[in-house]
């Protein structure tokens, strides 16, 4: 009886290890909306240009770090909150960082969230609102933004709306990459609008 009990107790650690291995959950995956920087000629040259992007206004359902995904086909109103697939910070903060760095890079401007300026130097203040950001698994990402741009030394402001769809491949990684690409396109649209305002030209803004 003692020998049998000893063998049983000796087997317990191995059984626990095998059970633990079988029940181990997949590791969390983290994604960023910030696109890799590209070497391209800036839209603005000459004196330094400063930009200041306000916190991005997003629908409450998107204000979380977890990815929110819809099933293709549109047959159900259900969305999936992916606990193990997350943005590197809350969605609104991730989006603000990606847009600010994207706009600054395209303009050759200085992002005031990363550096200061003299009080006498005007800055372009940008307020962005997300009207839509739907990630549809294995299909596409649909996004719609509106924004207002105003110089800190002027009363007038300009408002613009923009929307687009970005096709994606299969899997969550492809969906995150599609979200990154459409965010980069939004940053480009904001930068081109601001560039036209800086040049005192007709701003190329249109609702798509």
Secondary structure by P-SEA (a helix, b strand, c coil): caaaaaaaaaaaaaaaaaaaaaaccccbbbbbcccccccccccccccbbbbbbccccccccccccbbbbbbcccccccccccccccccccaaaaaaaaaaaaaaaaacccccccccccccbbbbbbbbbbcbbbbbcccbbbbbbbbbbbbccccbbbbbcccbbbbbcccaaaaaaaaaaaaaaaaaaaaaaaaaaaaccccccccc
